[in-house]
Amino acid sequence: MNIKTSCAWLYAISKYQYVNKIEDIFSAIEDMAGLGFKAIEIETIRTENLNTQLEHKQELKEHVDSLGLKVINLCSVNEALLRPGWQDHLDFFKKSAELAVYLDCPMIQLDSFVPPLQFKSELPYKDSIKFGVDLKVEVDPNFKWEDHWNLVVDSVKACNEIAMDHGLKLCMEPRVGETIANSDAMLRLMDWVDSENFGAVLDTGHLHGGKEIIPLSVEKLNRKIFYVHASDNDGRDNLHLGVGKGTVDWEGTLRALDKHGFDGYIAIDIGNIPDIDEENIRSVKILEEIAQRI
């Protein structure tokens, strides 16, 4: 099996937190290239970050090109896109799509976010990405899941139209604790959106932390898997450790992907760990060694 690896933006977040300064964005990208990656993802997170990248888009493109890198996914992160009044924030997604096109990036990603609940504990993805958070919530008596679901479907459909207008594929990853938290929820959303242009990110860290059998998740999602986020954990929480540092069935997962003809990128998606540079390099090596046996 031949695989293509890339570096996920979690690497940048782990080193520079949520990156708003253009200098930090450039440094993160340069660090990725220094690890030997030829493909990366980037992220536009909320308006300040997006505007910073748009203001410096020429320098950003030149920086990426000078390092011999290809941007293969742009994560457009704005929780307002999945809240009442989401229509007022479609311009954020449209501008993110325009940036993706400018960077010759073929795909754009949405998150499904935590439903609008009242959290008594900390939020897992608010100020930084944290894993293994003990979530405690109160449900508003006026909250209706059906209304929230319909809102999510309508917003994703609208974003998918924008993506298609820009020649981009649209993807989403199931994440622990979010509206789309597992492969079955992802399948349901894909059924409701009903577009070949909309597919899944197979995030091994979140799916394994959600007690899924990942080769079975691949069977469920099969050719609608556009992209893979690779990390490991012991299945008790959603830590994003280096490949081989947990109990993910990597050979079974790669064999399942190969069965369904997956030819997209596998991004090393590890973070909040010591020695993150070494773990990225080691994770690529392990995946390549396993792939050679398939």
N, C-alpha and C positions, 0 to 999 in steps of 0.2 A: 504494500500500500504506500503510495506517495502522499505525503502530507505537506501542507504549507502552514507555517507558523507566523504569528504576529504578536505584537505586544499590546495588551489592553490598557486603557487609560487609568485603570486602578493603580497601575505602577506610578503614574504621575501624581495621583491623589495621595498615595501613601508617602511620597517623598516631599510633596509641596502643598499638601492639603488641597482644598478646592481652589484650583489655580485660576487667578484673575489677572495677575501681572503678566504682561506679554513676555517679559524676561524669563519668568518661571516656566511659561509654556514652551519657549524656545529651549530652555535648559532641559526640561523633561524630554522633549523630542530628541535632543542631542544625546541624552543619556540612553534612550532606547536604541539609537543607532550604535552607540558605543558597546552595547551588549551583543551586537551582531544581527539585530533584527533588520529586515528589509521592508517590512510592512507593519503599520501601526494603526491604531484608532485614535481619534481625538474626541473631545467633548465640548459642547456648548451648554453651559449650565447657568440658567437664568440670564437676565437681560445684560447685566454688567459684563459678564464674561463673553457673551455673544458679541456685544458692541466692541469690546476690546479686540477680538479676533477679526471682526469685519474692518475695523479701522486700520489694522495692520495686515490685511489679508495678502497683499503683495509680498511683504517681507516674510510672512508665514509660508507662502507657497515657495518662495525662493529658498527659504531655510530647509524645508522638506526636500526639495529637489537637490539642493547642494549636498545633502547627506545620503542621497541615493535611496530615499524612502518612498513608499507608496502608502497613501492613506486609504484604507479599505473599508472603514466604517466611521460614521460620525454619529455620536450619541447626542440627541437633542433633549436636554433635560429641563423641563419646566412643569412643575406640578399643576400649575394653573390650567394646563391643557386638558386635565381630567377633573375639573371642578366646574360647578355651575358658572356660566359666563365664559366657557372655554372658547367660544367663537371669537371673543375679543383678543385672544392670544395666538390665533393661527398665524399672525404675521411673524411671531417668533419662530415658529416652525418653518415658515416659508423662507425666512432669512437664513435659517440653519441649512435648509436645502440648497439655497443659492451658494452658500459657502462650500458645501460639499461638492457641488458642481465645479466651482472655481478651483477646488483642490484636486479635481479629477477623481473624486471618491465615488464609488458606485452604489453605496448603501447608506441609509440613515436609520437610526434606531430610536424608538420610544421606550420609556419606562411606564409601568402601569400604576406605580405609587401605592402607598398605603391608603385604604379607603378613608373617607372623612370621619374618623372616630375621635373621641376625646381621649388623649393619651395621659394616663397617670404616671407612666414610666417615660424614659427618654425615647425619642424617635430614632429608629435605626439608621436613617439616611438623611438627617437634617443638616447638621453642620459638618459632619464627616461620615465616611462609611464605616459602620461598626457592625460586627458580626456577633452572634450568640447573645443578643440583647433579650432580657426577660421582659416581654411586652405585657403591660397591664393597661386596659382600656375601659372606658365607659361608652356605651352605645346611646346616642341621642334618641329619645323616644320618637322623634320625627324622621329618623333615618329609615329609608326603604331601599333594600338591596336592589330591587327591580329597577328603581329609578336610577340608581348609581350605575348599574350594568348598562342600561340603555344609553346613558350619557357617555360611558366609556366607548361603547360600540360606535356611536355617532361621531365622536371625536376622532377615533382611530380611522374610521372611514374617510373623514375629511382630510386627515393627515396623509392617508394613503393616496388620495386624489392628488394632493400637492406633490407627493413623492413621484408619482407616475408622470405628472406634468413636467417634472425635472429630470426624468429618465433614471430615477433612483428606485431601488428596491427598499421596502420598509420591513424592519424586523423588530421584535420585542422579546425580552427574556423573562421567563417566570422567576420571581424572586420571593424568598421567604417573607411572609407577612404582608405581601402586596395583593392588589386586586387579582392579578394573574400570578398565582403562587405555585403552580405545578403544571405538568404537561397536559393534564385533562382540562384545566381552565384555559390553557393556551389553545387546545383543540377547539373548545367551545367558542372562543373568541374568533378563531380563524373561520369557523363555520358561519358565524354571524357577519363577519366582515366580507366574506365570500369573494376573495380576490387572490389570484395566483401571484400577485405582486407582494403580498403580505405573508411573512414567514416567521420562523422562530429562531431565537438564539438558544442553543443547548448549553445552559450554564450548569456545569457539573457540580460546582460548589453549592449552589442553591438547591438543586434537585436532590443531591445526596443528603444534604442537611434536612430536606423535606421527606426523607425516608423513601425516595424513589429508587427503583432498580433501573439504573441509567440505560443499559442496553434495551430494556423494555420501553423506556421513554423514547429512545431512538426509533424503535419499531412503531410506536404510536405516531410520532411526528414525521418520520421517514423523510421523504423528499421535500418537505416543507421546512427542514432545517437549513437555514441560509448560512449559519455561522456558529462557531463553538467558542465558549469561554471555558477554559480549562483551569481548574484548581482542585484541591483535594481537602478532605477533612475526614473525621471518624464517623460521620453520619449522625452525631448527636447534636451538632449545631452547624451553622452555615459558614464556618471559617473558610478562608480562601488561602490555603497553604500550598506549598509547592507540590508538583506532581510526585506521587509516591510517598508523601508524608501523611497519608490517611488510608482509607479503605476503599476508595473508588476502584471499580473494576475497569482498569484502563484497557486491557486487551479486549475484553468483551465489548467495551464501548467503541473502540476503533474498528473491531470486526463488524459490529452492527452498522456503523457509519459506512464502511466499505461496501457492505451488502447493498446499501441503498444508493451507492454511487456518489457519496458526498465528495465534492471537490472544492469546497470553500476553505476558508482560513480557520485554523485553530489558534485562538489568541490565548497566550499565557495571562491569566487573570488572577494574579496572586497579590496580596497586599496585607498591610498591618502586621508585618513579620520582620524579624531581624534578617540581615544578609539578603535583602530582596534582590540585589543584582545577581549574586551567586545562585539564588534559587531560580531565577528566570532562566539562566544559562543551563542549569542542571535539568530543569523541567523540559526544556526543548530537547535536550539530549535523550532523556528517558522516553519521550514520546516518539522520537525518531527511531530509537532502538526497538521499541515495540512494533512500530509500523513496518519495520524491515522484516519482521517475522510473519506478517500478514500477506 
